Amino acid sequence: MKFLITYDIRNRKRWYRVFKILKEKGLNVQLSCFEVDINEKEMEDLLFEIQKIIDWQEDSVYCFPISKYAVGMTTKLGKNEDINESVVL
């Protein structure tokens, strides 16, 4: 399943640690925004790792599931990068 993960992390060191973890899992679509294609167990493990890093008083992380329906309706403009290397028209 695809997920969109976006985050606002105030501390540069914590930001980089989260960035590094997400870079291994998915496509960096914006500075603090990743598209990942993983199963629910992998997502649970990923969020467990991230929650150990962030400061719950200063930082925020959002994880949005992207349904198959929404994936089919997604429009991307500009450079075509996809974690599944699908063609975008």
Summary of the structure (lengths in Angstrom):
residues: 89
radius of gyration: 13.5
end to end distance: 21.6
largest distance: 41.7
contacts: 214
relative contact order: 0.25
helix: 38%
strand: 27%
